[in-house]
Amino acid sequence: MKLLTFLIIFISFFIYAFFNLGRFLDVTVSPTKVALIVCLGGGDHQKRVEKTIELYKNGYLKSDTIIFTGVKEVKNINNKFDKNVNIIINSNLKNTMEEIKYIKNYMLKQNLSSALIVTEAPHSKRIILFSKIISNNNKKLSINVVASEFKKWDSKSYYKNKEARQYAFSEVIKIVYYSFVYGLLEKMGLIDKYNQYFYENIKESKEKIIKLLTRL
């Protein structure tokens, strides 16, 4: 009887989680004026760039700096902004966690209190979660995410579209993986040993799981 009750609860939770995953992952906000705008690399980068330009032209940047991460260059980008805008391109960041670390450190060094990060909506939960993991002991830093265009995404019915479903499932695996690596191992001082002995094997396993889930 207890086993049956457990199974019913587990299945009910799984069904609830599946249908509400889109809402969980999508924590994007409407844009507000901020001291820094950041366009993340990866994903549909062209759409992210277009959204960044839109935010700038609509007056959401209070200062003079826009950062592009994860790319070596952004074609003709200087032509899209006024000459007084400081365009920073950082191509040395390997993943979202490194991007968040860089953004927070930059904000602290430049005494900036607010930032908008541009990326696809289902990517936003990972950004906010990682931002909390890397607190820098400074609660005054405000980081929010604005969604770039992803026509096939609907947080309420993501599961109806294969591409949106694949993105969502991939995000879940990445959240678990990077939370374990940076939220636990790094804080315990074990990150170097992990990178030395386990990184390649676990990374390979993570990629296999993502490939398996994206076939669903």
Buried (B, 14 or more C-beta within 10 A) or exposed (E): EEEEEEEEEEEEEEEEEBEEBBEBBBBBEEBEEBBBBBBBBBBBBEBBBBBBBBBBEEEBBEBEBBBBBBBEEBEEBEEBBEEEBEBEBBEEBEBBBBBBBBBBEBBBEEEBBBBBBBBBBBBBBBBBBBBEBBEEEEEEBBBBBBBBBBEEBBBEEBBEBEEBBBBBBBBBBBBEBBBEBBBEBBEEEEBEEBEEEBEEEBEEEBEEBBEEBBEE
